[in-house]
């Protein structure tokens, strides 16, 4: 089975493919607005519901995994999207909970 993110053809889809299965789920949120000159513009983003669905699934998979898993790349990607204040709170929490400085 293949599960991947497809961002071709002006879309953002999660695709699930297997022998007799082909599912494409549109995960894009589109926001339309007019700029200062009155021209129509669109902002294409990933919907919160879609991110929450994938995040929850990934969270359960990692929790149930027995072997160690190097998630450092994922953690770095997620940290890049955090607002600075939340990043600092998380850094403080990680230092308190996981780093022994004695």
C-alpha angles and dihedrals in degrees: 000000000000124000117181146151114251117198098168129115095030092297140104111215138164106223126202115189132177137145097293099010133082116165125171118187118192107225097173124117114204122202119190124201142151120249125223090278093052095254117143114247134182131209114204116202140151113269120247091232091056093047091048091050094051093040092052092048092049091046091055093046093051092045091053095045113108100195123068115270126200102225095162094114091051091047092052092050091050093047090055090061096048119101111250094251093053091045091055092047090051092047090053091048092049092050091050096045106033111020118074107203097179 
